[in-house]
């Protein structure tokens, strides 16, 4: 069934009333074909109409945003907390391995998280959110329980890298796409609130993980996190509601059609290049803080500082509704790249690391939260899930290799200042390259410099 056939309304034909007027002016015997027969108007004809526009508010709309917030709190919050696991593994279970090799666990998470969008976007558009969200919630929480039993590297790869990555992908793509169905004018605000859950989760989870590692040990920490996640994801499943009706799955060749849309392709590669370098501080800010000799208390909170700044940035993404979502995305990625080049490289004191963490987190979170809003802006509402999935799929390959490349640069220089400097240069350059792609997409749509785009 096509989009237009999803809804119908009853309307009389224009020809019907005119015919009645004509017949009423005739005497019964004037028309031998009609005679004295009872005259009736033609039955109303049904005309296909598209679904009603997004309501931009209401109970179900904001409940869906709240459910998406909880999904992001668990899924992306834990994914953004991998720096805590990176630091813990380097000192405990996987202390015999290099930083680069350990980071492949988190890299696999990121890869599967975004790569799954190639499949989940199509499923979401055809069947709605819950066909993804429910199994994803079960897989994610089960992976946490299994990780609590891991000791060897391959076990962490399977449970925390692959299994968590698959569950994370199902939760993320269903939770991130559905608010766009409910909002148009206030889409950036709604998406900013929903995605801010990942920033808040990324702020609180590292603190909780660090404390529980010391108090109850690794195994029970992961089990506790698993039970909390199960409760929150259950609430998310109850709150989220798909607005658009089910329809036939989009054929696979539809992906090729979307790759002919130059503004979309440019923005998709913008996301890919930004993701190539954006997550380096999320993985290595903790170890970098330890390198310069900051106290353990500050070291453990550095990742929370990044995610706290990210939360604020995501909440302020609503400004894109007024100054332009694409404009704000370009600005945020530009500043993120500059921060990596200008401030990550010379970090040497605790105040500098804290300041960098908060400011960088703000602009990184701002960019991430604007991605769905920007793609929704340049897409038909029934294409949002598919296009988001396609963009995430392209970005997944870059997200997979970004952190390990940075880790290899750090390891090649013995974990010293030079290694972190090279990782900062690499990350900053690729993020700025992504900014160029975003600018190209924006100016393909509108060449006026000060246009709200």
Secondary structure, DSSP 8 states (H G I E B T S, - for coil): --SGGGEEEEE--HHHHHHHHHHHTS-GGG-TTTTT--------EEEEE------S-SHHHHHHHHHHHHHHHHHHHHHTTHHHHHHHHHHTTTTTS-HHHHHHHHHHHHHHHHHTHHHHHHHHHHH-SHHHHHHHHHHHHHHHHHHTT--SHHHHIIIIIIIHHHHHHHHHHHHHHHGGGT-STTHHHHHHHHHHHHHHHHHHHHHHHHHHHHHTHHHHHHHHHHHHHHHHHHHHHHH----S-------TTHHHHHTT-HHHHHHHHHHHHHHHHHTHHHHHHHHHHHHTT--HHHHHHHHHHHHHHHHHHHHGGGGHHHH-HHHHHHHHHHHHHHHIIIIITT--SHHHHHHHHHHHHHHHHHHHHHHHHHHHHTS-GGGHHHHHHHHHHHHHHHHHHHHHHHHHHHHHTTTSHHHHHHHHHHHHHHHHHHHHHHHHHHHHH---TT---
